[in-house]
Amino acid sequence: MTAGGAPREGDEQLMGLIREATAAQDAVPDRVVEAAREAWTWRTVDAELVALLHDSTMDDDALAGVRGAGTVRALSFGAGDHMIEVEISEDGDRRRLVGQVMPPPGPGERTIVVDRLDGGALELELDELGRFEADRLSAGLVRLRTTDVEGRVVTEWVAI
């Protein structure tokens, strides 16, 4: 720029080159996307994953012809000493969760979080026996996470 504030010819050329460079939008390379996905999986490396052990909609298909279809779904998650039992009941497009964390939580370990895949989360209080409930949840993918004296405990993602 000159002393009066008017741009010099070289400045305009440089600004034009900068505009062109910033306007170009290259796709993110596949290797960068894959590295980001792999890094994302490490976010819960400090948590114990409790696997889905039982899903009444999957495991009870053999009995479907014997009795009518129920509106309550039972899920059991477990690994080692950790267990989370959940019953899911449907009311139209809303869901009700009733569950229990085992072993029961100690002092200061009285919450469980329902994470939604869309980014939302609902923190629930656990009673002294580790029981919890949530009403009026919308259908979608969720996981449960809590903390005990041994660290964080996280379930797999499941559709409710």
C-alpha positions in Angstrom: 0.0 0.0 0.0 1.1 3.5 -0.6 1.3 6.1 2.1 -2.2 7.4 1.1 -3.8 3.9 1.6 -4.1 3.1 -2.1 -2.9 -0.5 -3.0 0.2 -0.9 -5.0 0.1 -3.1 -8.2 2.1 -5.9 -6.5 -0.3 -5.9 -3.5 -3.3 -6.4 -5.8 -1.5 -9.3 -7.6 -0.7 -11.0 -4.2 -4.2 -10.5 -3.0 -5.5 -12.1 -6.2 -3.3 -15.1 -5.7 -4.4 -15.5 -2.1 -8.1 -15.3 -3.2 -7.6 -18.0 -5.8 -5.7 -20.2 -3.3 -8.4 -19.9 -0.6 -11.2 -20.3 -3.1 -10.0 -23.7 -4.2 -11.6 -26.5 -2.2 -9.8 -29.8 -2.5 -11.4 -32.9 -1.2 -10.0 -34.3 2.0 -7.6 -37.1 1.1 -9.0 -40.6 1.9 -6.0 -41.4 4.1 -6.7 -38.3 6.2 -10.4 -39.3 6.6 -9.3 -42.9 7.6 -6.8 -41.5 10.1 -9.5 -39.3 11.7 -11.8 -42.3 12.0 -9.1 -44.4 13.6 -8.3 -41.6 16.0 -12.0 -41.3 16.9 -12.0 -44.9 18.1 -9.4 -44.1 20.7 -11.7 -41.7 22.5 -13.0 -44.4 24.8 -9.7 -46.4 25.2 -9.9 -45.8 29.0 -13.5 -47.3 29.2 -14.4 -50.9 29.5 -16.8 -51.8 26.7 -19.6 -54.0 28.0 -20.9 -56.1 25.1 -24.5 -56.9 24.3 -25.1 -60.4 25.7 -28.8 -60.7 25.2 -31.4 -58.9 23.1 -34.9 -60.3 23.5 -35.9 -59.3 19.9 -33.0 -61.3 18.5 -32.7 -64.2 20.9 -36.4 -64.9 21.4 -37.3 -65.1 17.7 -37.6 -68.9 18.0 -40.5 -68.3 20.5 -42.3 -65.7 18.3 -44.8 -68.2 17.0 -45.6 -69.5 20.6 -46.7 -66.1 22.0 -47.7 -62.7 20.7 -45.1 -60.0 20.0 -44.5 -57.9 23.1 -43.8 -54.3 23.3 -41.0 -54.7 25.9 -37.5 -55.4 24.8 -34.9 -56.7 27.2 -31.2 -56.0 26.7 -28.3 -57.3 28.8 -24.8 -55.9 28.5 -21.8 -57.4 30.4 -18.1 -57.8 30.7 -16.3 -59.2 33.7 -18.1 -58.1 36.8 -20.0 -55.3 35.0 -23.6 -55.8 34.0 -26.2 -53.3 32.7 -29.8 -54.7 32.3 -32.3 -52.5 30.4 -36.0 -52.9 29.4 -37.2 -50.8 26.6 -41.0 -50.3 26.2 -42.5 -48.5 23.2 -45.3 -45.9 23.2 -45.7 -44.9 19.6 -42.5 -43.2 18.5 -41.4 -42.7 22.2 -39.4 -45.1 24.3 -39.1 -45.8 28.0 -36.0 -47.2 29.5 -35.9 -49.0 32.9 -32.6 -50.5 33.9 -30.1 -51.5 36.5 -26.3 -51.2 36.8 -24.5 -54.1 38.6 -22.7 -54.1 40.8 -24.6 -51.3 42.5 -22.8 -48.0 42.5 -20.8 -46.7 45.4 -20.9 -43.2 46.8 -20.2 -40.6 44.1 -21.1 -43.0 41.3 -24.8 -42.3 41.1 -25.3 -41.4 37.4 -25.6 -43.1 34.0 -25.6 -41.2 30.7 -27.8 -42.1 27.7 -25.7 -40.9 24.7 -27.5 -40.4 21.4 -25.7 -40.9 18.1 -27.1 -37.5 17.0 -25.0 -35.9 19.8 -27.5 -35.5 22.5 -27.1 -36.9 26.0 -29.3 -37.5 29.0 -27.9 -37.9 32.5 -29.9 -40.1 34.8 -29.6 -40.6 38.6 -29.0 -44.1 39.8 -30.5 -45.2 43.1 -28.6 -47.1 45.8 -29.3 -50.4 44.0 -28.1 -49.0 40.6 -31.6 -48.6 39.1 -32.5 -45.9 36.6 -35.4 -44.9 34.3 -36.0 -42.5 31.4 -39.3 -41.6 29.8 -40.3 -40.1 26.5 -37.1 -40.8 24.6 -37.2 -40.6 20.8 -36.3 -43.7 18.8 -32.7 -43.9 17.6 -29.2 -45.2 18.3 -28.1 -44.9 22.0 -25.4 -46.2 24.3 -25.1 -46.1 28.0 -22.1 -45.0 30.0 -21.3 -44.8 33.7 -18.3 -44.7 36.0 -17.4 -46.9 38.9 -14.4 -47.4 41.1 -12.6 -49.2 38.3 -13.2 -46.5 35.6 -15.7 -45.8 32.8 -18.1 -48.5 31.6 -19.7 -48.0 28.1 -22.2 -50.2 26.2 -22.3 -50.8 22.5 -24.6 -48.6 20.4 -28.1 -50.1 20.1 -31.3 -49.0 18.4 -34.2 -48.2 20.6 
